[in-house]
Amino acid sequence: MRRTLEGTKVKRQHVSGFRARMATPGGQEVMNRRRAKGRHKLAVTAKKRA
């Protein structure tokens, strides 16, 4: 039996990860706004599995 959310972490990275943001001019604007605001986390990151 498959888990419900299996594989969605990869999709989340492709859509809203750091490299996805930096790949487009609009995404770079997003990152600059978040830096200016002083965000601790600029983009979503995959949690490391133990």
N, C-alpha and C positions, 0 to 999 in steps of 0.2 A: 504494500500500500504506500502511495506517495504522500508526502507531507503537503499541506495546503500551500504554503508560501515558498516551496522549493524553487530556487532559481531566481527569485525576484530581486535578490541583492545585486546580482550582476546587471539586471535591467536598470536598477536604480543608479548604479555607477555610470552606465552608458548615457543615461538621461541627465543626471544632475551631479555627476562626480566632478572632481577638479579638472581633469583633462577635457571633459566634455564642455565645461564652462570656458576654458581657455582657448578652445578651438574656434570660437566664433567671436566677432566683434561685440555682439550684444552680451555674450557670456562674460567677456572681459570687463564690460561695464558693470555687470552684476558684481564681479569680484572686487572691482575698485570701490564700489559703493560699500560693500561689506567691510573692506579694509578701512575705509574712511570712518565707518561707524564704530570700528574697534571690535568686530566680531571675534570671538575666541575660535570658532570653527568657521572657516570660509566656505567649505563645501562638505557634502556628506562623504563619510569615509566608511569603508567596509571594516567591521570589527574583526580582529584577529582571532581565529579559532584556536583553542588550546590543543 
